[in-house]
Amino acid sequence: MLQVSGTALTVREPTGQDEIFLVETTLSPLAAVLELARRVADAADGTAVDWAGLPAADIGTAALEIRRSWFGDLIRSEARCPDPGCRERIDVSFSIPDYLRYHRPRRARGIVQAPGEDSFSLAQATVRFRIPTVADLLAVVDDQRPAEALARRCVDAPEISRALARRLDHALSALAPNLDDVLGGGCPGCGHRVAVRFDPLGYTLAELRSAFSGIFLETHALASAYGWPEEVILALPRSRRRRYASIIASERPTG
């Protein structure tokens, strides 16, 4: 479920066409994940999702939900101790449900929402604001000052002082937490403090690209063995295509 909007998703199995898209795309991480979500995910009630209209924070959740559907709950990565005298490899692992629970939205004190409206106000401040959407992010991605451009789209206030900017950041962090975060811990070798950034969009794309890198060899194997055209092979669900490729590999002479 997308955390901010509450939209429940169903995610279908990828086809070779989806894998080719991920391996070859040159889109930005935001645009790539958005296109992937449009291809493989729908609302649980069967309706299409208005991805551009969703809260921007929900795209990170969508990336993790797609990854979770295809490869399970557990995220595994690694880092190196930053201490020059140690540099020990550190295994990093956590579950997607736990990560999402930690970053779940909450209503902080002093935030007021008018019934039936998508905008909020802050107690004792002349300001109205709304949660940025995916469309807002896409609109400012090429701006030289994207944060200021985003504020102009989403905040209505006579003046945004530093104090008000801090309150707005706190309010948005509560209502729509950013899943791009820093994981902290201690090095098991020397105890040095270790901080590892986790970017759901970048991590998901890198992992999927790595997992799907065999698509060309598998397509070649099926085309060579069965004479099927590329479009037929790429339309197969990933699990079925990989099963055929496994059979072909098992029948090859050894030695």
C-alpha positions, -999 to 999 in steps of 0.1 A, spaced: 0 0 0 12 35 -8 18 52 25 6 87 19 -23 83 -5 -33 49 10 -36 34 -25 -34 -4 -24 -14 -18 -54 -13 -51 -73 19 -57 -91 21 -81 -121 51 -103 -129 75 -86 -153 78 -96 -189 110 -94 -211 97 -61 -224 97 -46 -189 132 -60 -183 145 -46 -216 130 -12 -206 149 -12 -173 182 -24 -187 182 1 -216 164 32 -202 183 65 -199 155 82 -180 162 98 -146 155 75 -116 122 93 -109 110 91 -145 122 55 -149 104 43 -117 73 62 -127 73 45 -161 79 11 -146 50 16 -121 27 26 -150 37 -6 -168 34 -32 -140 12 -18 -112 -25 -10 -108 -48 -2 -80 -60 -33 -61 -96 -25 -72 -85 -29 -109 -85 8 -118 -56 27 -133 -35 48 -109 -31 85 -115 6 83 -109 13 120 -117 -13 131 -92 0 110 -63 20 125 -34 57 125 -45 67 104 -15 45 75 -27 69 69 -57 95 57 -33 70 34 -17 59 21 -51 95 13 -60 99 -7 -29 65 -25 -33 74 -35 -69 108 -48 -56 91 -66 -27 66 -83 -51 93 -96 -73 122 -103 -49 108 -105 -14 109 -84 18 145 -84 26 169 -57 14 206 -66 14 235 -43 7 270 -36 20 292 -8 30 327 -2 42 338 12 75 349 48 70 377 45 95 410 44 73 425 20 98 396 -4 96 377 -4 63 359 -36 73 331 -47 50 297 -42 67 266 -62 58 235 -40 57 201 -57 57 165 -47 67 130 -56 57 109 -34 35 78 -35 59 100 -24 88 115 4 68 81 16 57 67 14 92 95 35 105 87 61 78 50 60 81 31 93 79 19 110 111 0 141 120 22 165 139 9 191 163 -1 224 148 -11 211 114 -47 218 104 -65 204 73 -98 218 63 -125 191 57 -126 180 21 -95 199 10 -60 188 1 -43 218 16 -31 224 52 -23 253 74 -1 258 104 -12 271 138 -2 308 143 11 312 108 -4 328 77 3 300 53 -14 273 33 5 244 17 -1 211 1 19 179 -2 40 180 -35 28 155 -61 47 136 -87 36 161 -113 52 189 -92 85 170 -90 85 165 -128 77 201 -134 107 214 -114 133 187 -122 151 209 -147 148 241 -127 181 256 -115 166 260 -80 141 231 -77 134 235 -40 124 271 -45 103 262 -76 86 235 -57 78 259 -28 62 283 -53 39 256 -65 29 241 -32 31 269 -6 9 300 -3 24 326 21 31 363 21 67 355 31 86 324 40 110 332 68 137 307 79 115 298 109 85 292 88 105 271 63 117 249 92 81 245 103 70 236 68 98 211 64 88 195 98 51 194 87 59 178 53 83 153 69 54 142 92 26 141 65 47 126 37 80 113 50 109 111 25 120 75 21 155 87 9 172 84 43 204 76 61 208 43 80 231 45 110 250 19 130 283 8 144 311 -10 127 313 -46 142 351 -44 138 360 -11 155 328 4 166 332 34 144 299 52 135 287 42 100 261 61 80 247 46 48 224 65 25 194 45 12 178 58 -19 147 36 -28 146 47 -64 183 43 -71 186 11 -52 156 -5 -68 167 4 -103 202 -8 -97 191 -41 -83 165 -48 -110 190 -39 -138 215 -64 -123 188 -91 -119 176 -86 -155 210 -84 -172 206 -119 -185 176 -110 -207 196 -108 -239 213 -142 -235 180 -159 -225 162 -143 -255 190 -155 -278 188 -190 -263 151 -193 -269 153 -178 -304 180 -202 -313 164 -233 -299 128 -227 -309 129 -202 -337 106 -179 -319 107 -141 -329 119 -116 -303 85 -101 -297 70 -135 -287 99 -142 -263 98 -108 -247 60 -110 -242 65 -141 -219 63 -137 -181 98 -138 -167 94 -170 -148 82 -189 -179 110 -175 -201 136 -185 -175 122 -220 -172 126 -225 -210 161 -211 -208 170 -235 -180 157 -265 -200 178 -254 -229 209 -250 -207 204 -284 -191 203 -301 -226 236 -286 -238 265 -311 -239 289 -307 -211 327 -310 -213 
